[in-house]
């Protein structure tokens, strides 16, 4: 934490989002004890931190898997069969939407939009997009991560 806080010294209130992003990059999520320590050291109230954390979907208060799988459930994806893709992904991963496997290999999320409607239905694994999916194509794409 010292290195992260030093990069922002002196920490200002408008540094909160990038500060939280770096903490999450370091720990994989935002541990409560770390947030309390940061609050004490920066004088940014934990209530303000939690307000930001719970507003933005990028932040997590629970540990995530090594690989994050995001399936779009937006209108274009929905119309083109994303429900079947999400069901196939859940079956392969062995977890439901919003869950992380016990071994922390995968976290599975459904999201409102991935901004690639021309690829519908689409999913992301980490930073890699997979589009024009069928349940079989999604399953095949995931096999490279298992």
Secondary structure as GFF3:
##gff-version 3
##sequence-region A 1 146
A	DSSP	alpha_helix	2	8	.	.	.	ID=ss1
A	DSSP	three_ten_helix	13	15	.	.	.	ID=ss2
A	DSSP	alpha_helix	16	27	.	.	.	ID=ss3
A	DSSP	alpha_helix	32	42	.	.	.	ID=ss4
A	DSSP	alpha_helix	46	55	.	.	.	ID=ss5
A	DSSP	beta_strand	67	72	.	.	.	ID=ss6
A	DSSP	alpha_helix	75	79	.	.	.	ID=ss7
A	DSSP	alpha_helix	82	93	.	.	.	ID=ss8
A	DSSP	beta_strand	99	100	.	.	.	ID=ss9
A	DSSP	beta_strand	106	111	.	.	.	ID=ss10
A	DSSP	three_ten_helix	117	119	.	.	.	ID=ss11
A	DSSP	beta_strand	123	125	.	.	.	ID=ss12
A	DSSP	beta_strand	128	130	.	.	.	ID=ss13
A	DSSP	alpha_helix	135	143	.	.	.	ID=ss14
###
